[in-house]
Amino acid sequence: MNLITSCVRHPPGLVKCPKCGYENPDGAKFCANCGYRLDRPRADGHEALGLLLVSGGMLLLLTLVFNSILRIVVYAAALYLIAGLLGIYGGYELYRGRVGAAPLAASAASIALGLASTLFTFALGLPLKGIVPPDWIIFLVAAWKLLSERGSFRPPGAAAGNRRPPSRPESDPQSP
């Protein structure tokens, strides 16, 4: 499917299958031609942050394995390990659209620990003329992305305007 065919408007009541192009009736869950699921939930827009956190976590773990400074500074190595694992977990959950307290806390902790540990080892490696790359830039960008998206994190089913009024306790049938 190219850009021109994806922008063409279809008659009302028809949904075009993104896989085969068959025009299905509106409300169809699967394509009548190829069986592709048409009612796939839309992504919530946090895929970029998720991928950034996963790649930052992987970078931390790879740096932990190959960087000679981290073999000497054990505390920094521990921060790299914790931040890397938290980044992979939080990023994967955000990429999959699972927004909740645990993935957001893991993401924030990964960014904070990743930024602190990479800045520390970067500053330590500067006198050694380039032994440590500027990995901290990834976490700076991730922090900016997390802060810029902070208003759009809602648990599934909690869209704005879909709030239920508080339930009233039922009256006691024995009271007058």
C-alpha positions as CSV (number, residue, x, y, z in Angstrom):
1,M,0.0,0.0,0.0
2,N,1.5,3.3,-1.0
3,L,0.8,6.8,0.3
4,I,-1.6,7.7,-2.5
5,T,-3.9,4.7,-2.0
6,S,-3.8,5.1,1.8
7,C,-5.1,8.6,1.5
8,V,-8.0,7.8,-0.8
9,R,-11.4,8.2,0.9
10,H,-13.7,5.2,0.8
11,P,-17.5,5.2,0.6
12,P,-19.2,5.5,4.0
13,G,-19.9,2.2,5.6
14,L,-16.8,0.5,4.1
15,V,-13.5,-0.2,5.7
16,K,-10.5,-1.0,3.5
17,C,-8.3,-3.9,4.7
18,P,-4.7,-2.7,5.2
19,K,-3.3,-6.1,4.1
20,C,-5.2,-6.9,0.9
21,G,-7.2,-3.8,0.1
22,Y,-10.6,-5.5,0.1
23,E,-13.5,-3.2,1.1
24,N,-15.3,-4.7,4.1
25,P,-18.6,-3.5,5.7
26,D,-18.1,-1.0,8.5
27,G,-17.9,-2.8,11.9
28,A,-16.4,-6.0,10.5
29,K,-13.8,-7.5,12.8
30,F,-12.0,-9.5,10.2
31,C,-11.4,-9.1,6.5
32,A,-13.8,-11.2,4.5
33,N,-11.1,-11.7,1.8
34,C,-7.9,-12.6,3.8
35,G,-9.0,-12.9,7.4
36,Y,-6.8,-10.0,8.7
37,R,-8.1,-8.5,12.0
38,L,-9.5,-5.1,11.2
39,D,-10.3,-3.9,14.7
40,R,-6.8,-3.9,16.0
41,P,-6.4,-1.5,18.9
42,R,-4.5,1.6,17.9
43,A,-1.2,2.3,19.4
44,D,-1.1,4.9,22.1
45,G,1.9,6.8,20.7
46,H,4.5,5.8,23.2
47,E,6.4,3.4,20.9
48,A,9.2,5.9,20.3
49,L,9.8,6.3,24.0
50,G,9.6,2.6,24.5
51,L,12.2,1.9,21.7
52,L,14.4,4.7,23.1
53,L,14.4,3.1,26.6
54,V,14.9,-0.4,25.3
55,S,17.9,0.7,23.1
56,G,19.3,2.7,26.0
57,G,19.0,-0.3,28.3
58,M,20.7,-2.5,25.8
59,L,23.4,0.0,25.3
60,L,24.0,0.1,29.1
61,L,24.3,-3.6,29.3
62,L,26.7,-3.8,26.3
63,T,28.8,-1.0,27.8
64,L,28.8,-2.9,31.1
65,V,30.3,-5.9,29.3
66,F,32.9,-4.1,27.2
67,N,33.9,-0.9,29.1
68,S,37.1,-1.2,31.2
69,I,36.2,1.7,33.5
70,L,33.2,-0.2,34.7
71,R,35.3,-3.2,35.8
72,I,37.1,-0.9,38.2
73,V,34.2,1.3,39.4
74,V,31.8,-1.3,40.9
75,Y,29.1,1.1,42.0
76,A,28.8,2.5,38.4
77,A,28.6,-1.0,37.1
78,A,25.8,-1.8,39.5
79,L,23.9,1.4,38.3
80,Y,24.5,0.4,34.7
81,L,23.0,-3.1,35.4
82,I,20.0,-1.8,37.3
83,A,19.3,1.0,34.8
84,G,19.7,-1.3,31.8
85,L,17.3,-3.9,33.1
86,L,14.7,-1.3,34.2
87,G,15.0,0.4,30.8
88,I,14.4,-2.8,28.9
89,Y,11.4,-3.7,31.1
90,G,9.8,-0.2,31.1
91,G,10.5,0.4,27.4
92,Y,9.1,-2.9,26.4
93,E,5.9,-2.4,28.4
94,L,5.5,1.1,26.9
95,Y,6.1,-0.1,23.4
96,R,3.4,-2.8,23.8
97,G,1.0,-0.1,25.0
98,R,0.9,-1.3,28.6
99,V,0.9,2.0,30.5
100,G,0.7,1.7,34.2
101,A,2.5,2.7,37.4
102,A,5.1,-0.1,37.2
103,P,6.3,0.6,33.6
104,L,6.3,4.4,34.2
105,A,8.3,4.0,37.5
106,A,10.7,1.7,35.8
107,S,11.2,4.1,32.9
108,A,11.7,7.1,35.2
109,A,14.2,5.1,37.3
110,S,16.0,3.9,34.3
111,I,16.3,7.4,32.9
112,A,17.5,8.9,36.2
113,L,20.0,6.1,36.9
114,G,21.1,5.8,33.3
115,L,21.7,9.6,33.0
116,A,23.6,9.7,36.3
117,S,25.8,6.7,35.7
118,T,26.6,7.5,32.1
119,L,27.4,11.2,32.9
120,F,29.7,9.9,35.7
121,T,31.6,7.4,33.5
122,F,31.7,10.0,30.7
123,A,33.3,12.5,33.0
124,L,35.7,9.8,34.3
125,G,36.6,8.8,30.8
126,L,37.3,12.3,29.4
127,P,40.9,12.5,30.7
128,L,41.5,9.1,29.1
129,K,40.7,10.6,25.7
130,G,37.5,9.0,24.4
131,I,37.3,5.7,26.3
132,V,33.7,6.5,27.1
133,P,31.2,7.6,24.4
134,P,28.4,10.1,25.2
135,D,25.8,7.5,26.1
136,W,24.1,10.0,28.4
137,I,22.6,11.8,25.4
138,I,20.1,8.9,24.9
139,F,18.9,9.3,28.5
140,L,18.6,13.1,28.1
141,V,16.4,12.6,25.1
142,A,14.4,9.9,26.9
143,A,13.9,12.3,29.9
144,W,12.7,15.0,27.5
145,K,10.3,12.6,25.7
146,L,8.9,11.2,29.0
147,L,8.3,14.7,30.3
148,S,6.7,15.9,27.1
149,E,4.3,12.9,27.0
150,R,3.5,12.9,30.7
151,G,-0.1,14.2,30.2
152,S,-0.9,11.4,27.7
153,F,-0.3,8.4,30.0
154,R,-3.6,6.9,30.9
155,P,-4.4,3.4,31.9
156,P,-6.4,1.4,29.3
157,G,-10.1,2.3,29.5
158,A,-9.5,5.6,31.3
159,A,-9.8,8.0,28.4
160,A,-10.7,11.5,29.2
161,G,-14.4,12.1,29.4
162,N,-15.2,8.4,30.2
163,R,-15.2,8.8,33.9
164,R,-18.1,7.2,35.7
165,P,-19.8,9.1,38.4
166,P,-19.1,7.9,41.9
167,S,-21.4,5.1,42.9
168,R,-24.0,5.9,45.6
169,P,-24.5,3.4,48.3
170,E,-27.8,1.6,48.0
171,S,-30.3,2.4,50.7
172,D,-30.9,-0.1,53.4
173,P,-34.2,-1.9,52.6
174,Q,-35.0,-2.1,56.3
175,S,-34.8,1.6,57.0
176,P,-38.0,3.7,56.7
